[in-house]
Protein backbone atom coordinates (compact mmCIF):
# COMPACT_ATOMS: atom_id res chain seq x y z
CA UNK A 1 0.00 0.00 0.00
CA UNK A 2 1.12 3.54 -0.71
CA UNK A 3 0.46 5.80 2.28
CA UNK A 4 -0.21 9.46 1.57
CA UNK A 5 -0.89 12.19 4.11
CA UNK A 6 -3.50 14.73 2.99
CA UNK A 7 -4.19 17.77 5.19
CA UNK A 8 -7.80 18.26 6.25
CA UNK A 9 -8.24 21.42 4.16
CA UNK A 10 -7.31 19.44 1.00
CA UNK A 11 -9.49 16.38 1.55
CA UNK A 12 -12.53 17.84 -0.26
CA UNK A 13 -10.46 18.56 -3.38
CA UNK A 14 -8.85 15.12 -3.10
CA UNK A 15 -12.26 13.42 -2.95
CA UNK A 16 -13.41 15.30 -6.06
CA UNK A 17 -10.40 14.12 -8.02
CA UNK A 18 -10.74 10.56 -6.78
CA UNK A 19 -14.46 10.46 -7.65
CA UNK A 20 -13.62 11.49 -11.21
CA UNK A 21 -10.82 8.93 -11.34
CA UNK A 22 -13.06 6.15 -10.05
CA UNK A 23 -15.77 7.02 -12.59
CA UNK A 24 -13.30 6.70 -15.47
CA UNK A 25 -11.97 3.45 -14.00
CA UNK A 26 -15.50 2.03 -13.83
CA UNK A 27 -16.10 2.94 -17.47
CA UNK A 28 -12.91 1.06 -18.36
CA UNK A 29 -13.94 -1.98 -16.31
CA UNK A 30 -11.07 -1.51 -13.86
CA UNK A 31 -11.38 -2.05 -10.12
CA UNK A 32 -9.59 0.74 -8.34
CA UNK A 33 -10.22 1.71 -4.71
CA UNK A 34 -8.54 3.50 -1.83
CA UNK A 35 -8.87 3.66 1.95
CA UNK A 36 -9.32 7.00 3.75
CA UNK A 37 -8.71 7.16 7.50
CA UNK A 38 -10.75 9.15 9.99
CA UNK A 39 -9.51 12.63 10.84
CA UNK A 40 -6.20 12.48 12.73
CA UNK A 41 -5.10 15.30 15.06
CA UNK A 42 -1.40 15.70 15.82
CA UNK A 43 0.62 18.19 17.88
CA UNK A 44 4.28 18.59 16.96
CA UNK A 45 7.22 19.51 19.19
CA UNK A 46 6.65 23.25 18.66
CA UNK A 47 3.09 22.92 19.96
CA UNK A 48 1.42 23.43 16.58
CA UNK A 49 -1.69 21.31 16.08
CA UNK A 50 -2.77 20.14 12.62
CA UNK A 51 -5.27 17.68 11.20
CA UNK A 52 -4.91 15.27 8.31
CA UNK A 53 -6.18 12.03 6.77
CA UNK A 54 -4.11 9.01 5.79
CA UNK A 55 -4.85 7.76 2.28
CA UNK A 56 -3.85 4.19 1.41
CA UNK A 57 -3.63 3.28 -2.27
CA UNK A 58 -3.09 -0.40 -3.20
CA UNK A 59 0.11 -0.94 -5.15
CA UNK A 60 -1.66 -3.13 -7.69
CA UNK A 61 -1.50 -2.41 -11.40
CA UNK A 62 -4.94 -1.67 -12.89
CA UNK A 63 -6.22 -4.65 -14.90
CA UNK A 64 -8.14 -4.88 -18.15
CA UNK A 65 -9.11 -8.36 -19.31
CA UNK A 66 -6.05 -10.58 -19.05
CA UNK A 67 -3.55 -7.71 -18.85
CA UNK A 68 -2.26 -5.40 -16.12
CA UNK A 69 -1.19 -1.87 -16.99
CA UNK A 70 2.09 -1.52 -15.10
CA UNK A 71 3.46 1.74 -16.50
CA UNK A 72 3.14 4.73 -18.79
CA UNK A 73 5.87 6.63 -20.66
CA UNK A 74 5.22 10.07 -22.12
CA UNK A 75 7.37 12.33 -24.28
CA UNK A 76 7.07 15.81 -22.72
CA UNK A 77 8.22 19.14 -24.16
CA UNK A 78 8.39 22.22 -21.94
CA UNK A 79 9.52 25.41 -23.66
CA UNK A 80 12.65 24.25 -25.52
CA UNK A 81 13.44 21.22 -23.36
CA UNK A 82 12.19 17.68 -24.00
CA UNK A 83 12.34 14.66 -21.72
CA UNK A 84 10.70 11.29 -21.01
CA UNK A 85 8.27 11.13 -18.08
CA UNK A 86 7.76 7.58 -16.77
CA UNK A 87 5.01 6.62 -14.31
CA UNK A 88 4.99 3.08 -12.86
CA UNK A 89 1.66 2.15 -11.28
CA UNK A 90 3.12 -0.81 -9.41
CA UNK A 91 6.68 -0.26 -8.16
CA UNK A 92 7.50 -3.95 -7.97
CA UNK A 93 7.78 -4.00 -11.78
CA UNK A 94 11.29 -3.11 -12.93
CA UNK A 95 10.75 -3.58 -16.66
CA UNK A 96 12.37 -0.99 -18.93
CA UNK A 97 10.59 0.80 -21.77
CA UNK A 98 12.26 0.43 -25.17
CA UNK A 99 12.12 3.77 -26.96
CA UNK A 100 8.66 4.44 -28.44
CA UNK A 101 7.99 1.29 -30.45
CA UNK A 102 4.70 -0.66 -30.34
CA UNK A 103 4.75 -4.48 -30.02
CA UNK A 104 1.16 -4.68 -31.19
CA UNK A 105 1.45 -2.99 -34.62
CA UNK A 106 5.19 -3.78 -34.92
CA UNK A 107 6.15 -0.19 -35.76
CA UNK A 108 8.97 1.93 -34.39
CA UNK A 109 8.45 5.69 -34.57
CA UNK A 110 8.45 8.74 -32.32
CA UNK A 111 5.23 8.51 -30.31
CA UNK A 112 3.86 10.89 -27.71
CA UNK A 113 3.18 8.06 -25.25
CA UNK A 114 3.36 4.28 -24.81
CA UNK A 115 2.04 1.86 -22.16
CA UNK A 116 3.66 -1.20 -20.60
CA UNK A 117 1.28 -4.13 -20.04
CA UNK A 118 1.85 -7.55 -18.45
CA UNK A 119 0.09 -10.76 -19.45
CA UNK A 120 -1.39 -12.18 -16.25
CA UNK A 121 -1.00 -15.80 -17.51
CA UNK A 122 2.60 -15.97 -18.74
CA UNK A 123 3.85 -12.76 -16.98
CA UNK A 124 5.33 -11.47 -20.26
CA UNK A 125 5.50 -7.74 -20.89
CA UNK A 126 4.29 -5.98 -24.01
CA UNK A 127 4.70 -2.32 -24.95
CA UNK A 128 1.72 -0.77 -26.73
CA UNK A 129 1.37 2.67 -28.32
CA UNK A 130 -1.49 4.90 -27.24
CA UNK A 131 -3.29 4.65 -30.60
CA UNK A 132 -3.20 0.83 -30.44
CA UNK A 133 -4.24 0.58 -26.80
CA UNK A 134 -7.99 0.54 -27.42
CA UNK A 135 -7.72 -2.19 -30.07
CA UNK A 136 -5.30 -4.32 -28.05
CA UNK A 137 -7.34 -4.23 -24.82
CA UNK A 138 -10.75 -4.07 -26.52
CA UNK A 139 -11.87 -1.07 -24.45
CA UNK A 140 -12.43 2.58 -25.33
CA UNK A 141 -11.71 4.15 -21.94
CA UNK A 142 -8.42 2.63 -20.82
CA UNK A 143 -6.02 5.20 -22.21
CA UNK A 144 -8.04 8.03 -20.71
CA UNK A 145 -8.00 6.30 -17.34
CA UNK A 146 -4.26 5.66 -17.51
CA UNK A 147 -3.55 9.24 -18.56
CA UNK A 148 -5.62 10.49 -15.66
CA UNK A 149 -3.95 8.04 -13.30
CA UNK A 150 -0.60 9.41 -14.39
CA UNK A 151 -1.75 12.93 -13.50
CA UNK A 152 -3.16 11.61 -10.24
CA UNK A 153 0.21 10.06 -9.35
CA UNK A 154 1.93 13.33 -10.16
CA UNK A 155 -0.50 15.24 -7.94
CA UNK A 156 -0.11 12.81 -5.08
CA UNK A 157 3.66 13.09 -5.27
CA UNK A 158 3.33 16.67 -4.01
CA UNK A 159 0.97 15.47 -1.24
CA UNK A 160 3.19 12.60 -0.14
CA UNK A 161 4.99 12.98 3.18
CA UNK A 162 7.54 10.63 4.71
CA UNK A 163 5.96 9.10 7.82
CA UNK A 164 9.17 9.24 9.86
CA UNK A 165 9.26 13.03 10.16
CA UNK A 166 6.97 15.96 10.86
CA UNK A 167 5.06 17.45 7.92
CA UNK A 168 6.49 20.74 6.69
CA UNK A 169 3.66 22.86 8.16
CA UNK A 170 3.56 26.46 9.30
CA UNK A 171 1.01 28.17 11.50
CA UNK A 172 -1.39 30.20 9.34
CA UNK A 173 -1.54 33.01 11.90
CA UNK A 174 2.26 33.12 12.07
CA UNK A 175 2.43 33.52 8.28
CA UNK A 176 -0.14 36.34 8.55
CA UNK A 177 2.03 38.07 11.19
CA UNK A 178 5.18 37.62 9.13
CA UNK A 179 3.43 38.92 6.02
CA UNK A 180 2.22 42.07 7.75
CA UNK A 181 5.73 42.65 9.12
CA UNK A 182 7.40 42.22 5.72
CA UNK A 183 4.82 44.39 3.95
CA UNK A 184 5.48 47.21 6.43
CA UNK A 185 9.27 46.97 6.70
CA UNK A 186 11.06 45.26 3.79
CA UNK A 187 11.21 48.50 1.77
CA UNK A 188 12.24 50.50 4.79
CA UNK A 189 15.63 48.90 5.31
CA UNK A 190 14.99 46.11 7.82
CA UNK A 191 14.57 43.50 5.10
CA UNK A 192 15.43 45.14 1.81
CA UNK A 193 14.49 43.48 -1.44
CA UNK A 194 17.32 41.34 -2.81
CA UNK A 195 16.12 42.16 -6.33
CA UNK A 196 13.31 44.02 -8.02
CA UNK A 197 11.51 40.70 -8.62
CA UNK A 198 11.39 39.57 -5.00
CA UNK A 199 7.77 39.58 -3.87
CA UNK A 200 6.52 39.59 -0.28
CA UNK A 201 5.94 35.83 -0.51
CA UNK A 202 9.49 35.23 -1.75
CA UNK A 203 10.94 37.30 1.10
CA UNK A 204 8.89 35.31 3.61
CA UNK A 205 10.18 32.05 2.14
CA UNK A 206 13.75 33.36 2.43
CA UNK A 207 13.15 34.08 6.12
CA UNK A 208 11.57 30.66 6.77
CA UNK A 209 14.38 28.81 5.01
CA UNK A 210 17.04 30.67 6.98
CA UNK A 211 18.16 29.96 10.51
CA UNK A 212 15.73 30.66 13.35
CA UNK A 213 18.05 33.44 14.53
CA UNK A 214 17.62 35.22 11.21
CA UNK A 215 13.86 35.53 11.66
CA UNK A 216 12.29 38.67 13.15
CA UNK A 217 12.35 38.47 16.93
CA UNK A 218 9.03 37.95 18.69
CA UNK A 219 8.58 41.50 19.96
CA UNK A 220 8.81 42.78 16.38
CA UNK A 221 5.88 40.54 15.44
CA UNK A 222 3.81 41.05 18.59
CA UNK A 223 2.13 44.19 17.26
CA UNK A 224 0.76 42.15 14.33
CA UNK A 225 -0.96 39.50 16.48
CA UNK A 226 -4.24 41.41 16.56
CA UNK A 227 -4.21 41.97 12.80
CA UNK A 228 -3.32 38.30 12.21
CA UNK A 229 -6.28 37.16 14.31
CA UNK A 230 -8.55 39.61 12.47
CA UNK A 231 -7.42 38.29 9.06
CA UNK A 232 -8.00 34.71 10.21
CA UNK A 233 -11.48 35.54 11.54
CA UNK A 234 -12.43 37.46 8.39
CA UNK A 235 -11.76 34.49 6.10
CA UNK A 236 -13.33 32.02 8.52
CA UNK A 237 -16.53 34.08 8.46
CA UNK A 238 -16.37 34.79 4.72
CA UNK A 239 -18.99 32.84 2.78
CA UNK A 240 -18.07 34.29 -0.60
CA UNK A 241 -17.90 32.14 -3.70
CA UNK A 242 -14.87 31.25 -5.81
CA UNK A 243 -11.89 28.95 -5.37
CA UNK A 244 -9.61 31.72 -4.08
CA UNK A 245 -11.84 32.69 -1.15
CA UNK A 246 -12.72 29.04 -0.43
CA UNK A 247 -9.04 28.07 -0.29
CA UNK A 248 -8.22 30.91 2.12
CA UNK A 249 -11.19 29.95 4.28
CA UNK A 250 -9.91 26.36 4.39
CA UNK A 251 -6.46 27.53 5.50
CA UNK A 252 -8.03 29.75 8.18
CA UNK A 253 -9.98 26.79 9.58
CA UNK A 254 -7.03 24.37 9.27
CA UNK A 255 -4.70 26.72 11.14
CA UNK A 256 -1.66 25.56 9.15
CA UNK A 257 -0.24 25.53 5.65
CA UNK A 258 2.62 23.97 3.73
CA UNK A 259 5.62 25.79 2.31
CA UNK A 260 4.27 25.62 -1.25
CA UNK A 261 1.01 27.32 -0.12
CA UNK A 262 2.68 30.34 1.51
CA UNK A 263 2.19 32.57 -1.55
CA UNK A 264 -1.57 32.05 -1.41
CA UNK A 265 -1.79 32.36 2.37
CA UNK A 266 0.22 35.58 2.64
CA UNK A 267 -1.98 37.20 -0.05
CA UNK A 268 -4.81 37.14 2.51
CA UNK A 269 -3.19 40.01 4.45
CA UNK A 270 -3.03 42.22 1.37
CA UNK A 271 -6.67 41.42 0.54
CA UNK A 272 -7.78 42.16 4.10
CA UNK A 273 -5.90 45.46 4.22
CA UNK A 274 -7.40 46.42 0.87
CA UNK A 275 -10.89 45.76 2.23
CA UNK A 276 -10.20 47.92 5.29
CA UNK A 277 -8.94 50.73 3.03
CA UNK A 278 -12.08 50.55 0.89
CA UNK A 279 -14.29 50.56 3.98
CA UNK A 280 -12.36 53.53 5.35
CA UNK A 281 -12.67 55.35 2.03
CA UNK A 282 -16.41 54.70 1.94
CA UNK A 283 -16.76 56.02 5.48
CA UNK A 284 -14.63 59.05 4.64
CA UNK A 285 -16.73 59.69 1.55
CA UNK A 286 -19.91 59.82 3.59
CA UNK A 287 -18.49 61.99 6.41
CA UNK A 288 -15.77 64.12 4.74
CA UNK A 289 -16.05 67.89 4.97
CA UNK A 290 -13.95 70.83 3.85
CA UNK A 291 -12.05 72.74 6.54
CA UNK A 292 -12.29 76.54 6.90
CA UNK A 293 -12.54 79.10 4.11
CA UNK A 294 -10.23 79.36 1.12
CA UNK A 295 -7.74 82.21 1.63
CA UNK A 296 -7.96 82.28 5.43
CA UNK A 297 -4.91 81.73 7.60
CA UNK A 298 -5.60 79.70 10.72
CA UNK A 299 -3.95 77.63 13.43
CA UNK A 300 -4.49 73.86 13.02
CA UNK A 301 -3.93 70.89 15.31
CA UNK A 302 -3.94 67.83 13.04
CA UNK A 303 -3.00 64.14 13.23
CA UNK A 304 -0.16 63.15 10.91
CA UNK A 305 -1.22 60.29 8.58
CA UNK A 306 1.48 59.80 5.94
CA UNK A 307 3.98 61.37 3.55
CA UNK A 308 4.46 60.44 -0.10
CA UNK A 309 7.57 61.73 -1.88
CA UNK A 310 8.05 62.30 -5.59
CA UNK A 311 11.24 63.36 -7.44
CA UNK A 312 11.22 66.48 -9.59
CA UNK A 313 13.71 68.53 -11.59
CA UNK A 314 14.90 70.39 -8.50
CA UNK A 315 14.90 67.62 -5.90
CA UNK A 316 11.89 66.13 -4.11
CA UNK A 317 8.27 67.07 -3.61
CA UNK A 318 6.56 65.87 -0.42
CA UNK A 319 2.82 65.35 -0.06
CA UNK A 320 1.93 65.38 3.65
CA UNK A 321 -1.51 64.07 4.66
CA UNK A 322 -3.25 64.99 7.95
CA UNK A 323 -6.64 64.39 9.55
CA UNK A 324 -8.80 66.54 11.79
CA UNK A 325 -10.27 65.11 14.98
CA UNK A 326 -13.51 64.48 13.08
CA UNK A 327 -11.83 62.71 10.13
CA UNK A 328 -11.58 65.42 7.46
CA UNK A 329 -8.52 65.20 5.20
CA UNK A 330 -5.94 68.00 4.99
CA UNK A 331 -3.06 67.91 2.50
CA UNK A 332 0.12 69.96 2.26
CA UNK A 333 2.45 69.96 -0.76
CA UNK A 334 5.98 71.01 0.20
CA UNK A 335 9.60 70.92 -0.91
CA UNK A 336 10.60 69.99 2.66
CA UNK A 337 10.07 66.84 4.70
CA UNK A 338 8.28 67.31 8.01
CA UNK A 339 11.46 66.61 9.98
CA UNK A 340 12.92 69.90 8.73
CA UNK A 341 10.36 71.86 10.75
CA UNK A 342 9.07 69.46 13.39
CA UNK A 343 12.03 67.15 14.08
CA UNK A 344 11.30 63.43 14.36
CA UNK A 345 7.65 62.75 13.54
CA UNK A 346 5.75 59.44 13.68
CA UNK A 347 2.40 58.46 12.21
CA UNK A 348 -0.31 59.36 14.73
CA UNK A 349 1.51 62.39 16.17
CA UNK A 350 -0.54 65.59 16.52
CA UNK A 351 1.12 68.68 15.06
CA UNK A 352 0.08 72.26 15.73
CA UNK A 353 0.96 74.89 13.10
CA UNK A 354 -0.31 77.96 11.28
CA UNK A 355 -1.21 77.56 7.59
CA UNK A 356 -3.17 79.16 4.77
CA UNK A 357 -6.10 77.33 3.18
CA UNK A 358 -5.24 77.27 -0.50
CA UNK A 359 -7.97 75.13 -2.05
CA UNK A 360 -10.95 72.86 -1.43
CA UNK A 361 -10.87 69.69 -3.53
CA UNK A 362 -12.89 66.51 -4.01
CA UNK A 363 -11.63 63.16 -5.35
CA UNK A 364 -13.73 59.98 -5.63
CA UNK A 365 -16.34 61.60 -3.45
CA UNK A 366 -13.88 62.42 -0.63
CA UNK A 367 -13.50 66.11 0.23
CA UNK A 368 -10.04 67.41 1.15
CA UNK A 369 -8.49 70.73 2.07
CA UNK A 370 -5.16 71.88 0.60
CA UNK A 371 -2.96 74.11 2.78
CA UNK A 372 0.37 75.91 2.22
CA UNK A 373 2.76 78.36 3.97
CA UNK A 374 3.04 76.11 7.02
CA UNK A 375 4.66 77.72 10.08
CA UNK A 376 5.46 75.69 13.17
CA UNK A 377 3.65 76.40 16.42
CA UNK A 378 4.31 73.17 18.35
CA UNK A 379 4.33 69.38 18.06
CA UNK A 380 2.97 66.86 20.51
CA UNK A 381 2.84 63.06 20.44
CA UNK A 382 -0.53 61.39 19.96
N, C-alpha and C positions, 0 to 999 in steps of 0.2 A: 504494500500500500504506500502511496505517496501522501505524506502529511503536509498540509498547507495551513498556515495560520492566517486568518482573514479577520481584520479588525471589525468591531460591531458596526461602525458607520459605513462599511463597505459591503456588508452581507446582503443588503437589498439589491445592489447592483450585481453582485455575484449571482444571486438567485435568478435574476432576469437573464443573464448570459447562459446560465446552466439550463434554464427552461427552454431557451431557443436551441441550445445544443442538443438537448434530449429529444426535442421535437424532430430535428433533422435526423437524429440517430434512429428514431422510430420509423421514419419514412424510408430509411435505408435498410430496415430490418435488423438493426444492430442493437444488442443489449448493452446499455452503458448506464451505470448508476454510481452515485457517490454517497458518502455518509457525512452528515453534518452534526457536530456535537451541540449540546446545549451551551448557552452563554457561559463563558469562563471569565471570572474576575481575578486579576492578579495585581499585586503590589510589589514594585521592584525595590531595590536597595535605597533609592533616593526618596522613597515614599510616594511615588507617582502610581496612581491606580488606573488600569486600563482594562477594557473588556474585548474579548475576541471569541471566535469560533474556530474549532479545528475541523478541517475538511480532509477527509480520507478518500483518495481516488485509487481504485484497484489498478495495479500495474499489469493489466491484461490487454493485449492487443485487440482492438475491435474486430469482430468476425463477420464475414459475409459468405454464406454458403459454406464451402469447404476450405476457405482461405481466411487467414488472419492478416490484417494490415499492420505491419510492424514499423513502418517508417515512411517518411515523406521528404523528398529533396526538391528544393526550389531554387531557381536561378534568379537572384535579386540584383537589381541595379538601383543605386541611390546616387543621385547627381552623376558624377563621372566614374564612380567606383562600382565594380560588380563582384559578387561573391556567391558561394553556394550556402544556402541555409538548410540544415538537416534537422529534422525533428523525429526522434524515435519514440514511439508510443509505448513501447515495452523495453526497458533498459537492459533486460537480460539478453536481448538479441544484439550480437556484435557484427552482423553482416555488413559488408561495405558496398555502397552504391558504385556502379561502374558507368562513369560518365553519364550520358543522357540517352542511352539506347533503350529500346523496348523489346523484351523477349517474346512478346505476344505477336507483334507485326514484323519482327525481325529487321527493324530499321535502326540506323544509328545516325542521329542528327541532333542539332542543338534544340532541345526542348525547354520550355519554361519550367516544367515540373515532372517528376516521375515518382512512382510509389513502389515500395518494397513489400511483397506479399509472401506468406509462407503457407505451403500446402499442409493442412493439418493431418494428412495420412502419412505421407513420406517425409515430411519436415523439410522439403526442398524449398529454396527461395526462388522467386521470379520477380523481375523488375518490369513494371508496366508503365507506359506513358499515360499521361492524363487523358488524352483523346481515346485511348483504347480501354480505359478502365471500366467504362460502362458496359462495353461489349464483353470483356473478359469476365466480369463478375455478374453480368446479367442483372444489373440494377441501375437506375437512373439517378440515384441520390448519393451514392457513395463518395464521389469526388468532392461534392459540396460539403458533406459531413467531415471528410478528412481535412479539407482546407480549413474549415471552421475549427476543427480540433487542433490544428497547428496553431491558429491564432489564439485559441484558448490556452494552449501550453505556454505560448509566449507571454500572455497576460499573467498567468499564474506564476511564471518565473519571477515577476516583479513582486508578487504577493508572498512568495515562499520565504520562510524564515528558518534558520537553523534552530533546532529545539534545545541546543545546549548553551544558548546565550539569550540575553534579554533582547526583545525587539528594539529597534532603533526608533524610539518614540520620544516625543517632546511634548511637554505640557502646552496646551493651546493657549492658556492665559499667559504663560511665560513668553510665548512667541508674540502675543499681542503687546506685552510690555516692551519687549525688545524692539518690536517694530516701531512703536511710538517713540522710543528713545532714539533710534537711528533716524527716523524721519525728522526729529527736532534738532539733532546734533551733527549728523555726518557731514553736512556742508559747513558747519561752523568751526571745524578744526579738531573736534574730539576724535571723530572717525572720518577722515577725509576720503573722498572717492579715490580708488586706485586707478581708475580710468573713467572716461566720459560714459562708457557703456555700463558701468556697475550700477545696478538697480538696488533699491532697498532690500529686496529679497536676496540678492547676491551678497550684499554686505552682511546680512544676518547669517547666511550660510558660512561666510568666512569666519565670523565670530564663533559659531557653533563648532566648526571644525578645528579651531585653534585650541590652545590649552585653556583650562578653566581660568587660570590667572589672567588670561588676556580678555576675558569677558568683562562687561561693565560690572562694577561692584554693586552689591545689593542696594545701598542707599541711593545710588544713581537711578535705580529702577523703581524704588519705592513710590515715587510720586506718580507713577503710571499704573499703580495697582487699581485705583478707582476707575480709571478709563478702561483698563483691561476687563474688569468685571462688567462694566457698562456695555462694552462691545460684545462680550459673551452673552449677556442677557438679551441684547437687541436681536441677535441672530437666533437665539433660542426661541424668542417670542415671535419672530418673523414668519408669517405664513404665506409669504409671497410665492409666486410660481417661478419656474425656470431652474435649470440644473445648477447654475451658479449659486443662487440663494439656498437651494436645497442642500448642496454640498457644504456650504458654510454652516448651515444649521446642524448638519450631521456632526461636523467637527466640534461645534459648540457643545452639543450633547455628549459626545464621546470624551471630551476633555483632553484629548491627545491627538497628535498627528505624526506622520513619518517625515523624514528628511525631504523626500521628493515632493511632499505636499506643502512645504513651507511657503512657496510662492503664492499659492492660492490662499493659505491661511492669513498671511501677513497683509494681503490686499483688503481684508475685512476692516482693518484700522483706517485705511484711506477712505473706504466707502462710508464708514461710520462718521468720520470727521466731515466728509462732504455733506452728509445728511444734516449734521448739526449746523454747518455753515449755511445751508439752504434754509433751514428752519429759522436761523438767526436773521438771515436776510429778509425772510417773509415777515418776521416780527418787526424788524426795523422798518420795512416798507409801510406797515400799517400804523406805526407809532412815530415815525421820523418827522421832525419839524425843523424849520430854519431857525437860526439863532440871531437875535438882534436885527438891526437895520443896516443895510448896505451903506458904507461911508462912515459909520460911527466908529469911534475908537473907545474900547472898553477894557476892563480888567476881567480876565477869565481864570477860572480854576477848573482844569480839565484832566481827565484820566488819559495817560499815554497808552496807545493801542499798538502801533507798529510804525516802522519806517521802511520805505522802499527806495532804494537808490538807483539812479540811472545815469550812465556816462553821457557827457556832452562835449562840445568842442573846446570848452574851457575848463573842464574838470568833471565834477559830479553834481547832479541835481538830486535833492532829497525831498521825498514826499512824506511828511509826518502826519499821522492820523491820530485824532483824539476823540473822546466821547464826553458829553456832558453827563451830569448825574442822572438825567432822565433819558439817556440813550441817543441823543442827537449827535450826528457825526460832524466833526470840524476838521478841516484839512489845511495844512500849511505847506506851501512849496518854497524851498529855501536852497541856497548854495552851501549852507552849513549844516553839519550834523548837530543833533541836540546837545551832544557833549561839549561843544564849543561854548555854549551859553549856560548850560545847566549842570555840567560835570557828568558823573556817571548816572545814567538813567536806566531803569528797568521797566519792562511792561507792567502796567498796573500802578505805577507811580502817578501821583497827582501833581501837576505843575501849575503854578500861578504866574501869569504874565499879562502884559498889556499888548493888545493887537488891534489892527484895523480890519473891519469886515469888508472884504473886497467884493465878494460875489455870493449869491445864492444859486445853487445848482441842484439838478435832479437827474439821477441815473438809475435806470431799471426800477423806477418807482420810489427810490430812496432819496430823500432830501439831504443835502449837505451844505455846510457853510465854509467858504474859503476865506482864510485870513492871511494877512501879511504884516510886515513891519513889527515883528515880535520883539518885545523888550522884556527882559527878565524882571520879575518882582520877587518870587521865591519858589523853592521846590520842596515838596514834602513827600515822604514815602506813603504809599497806599496801604 
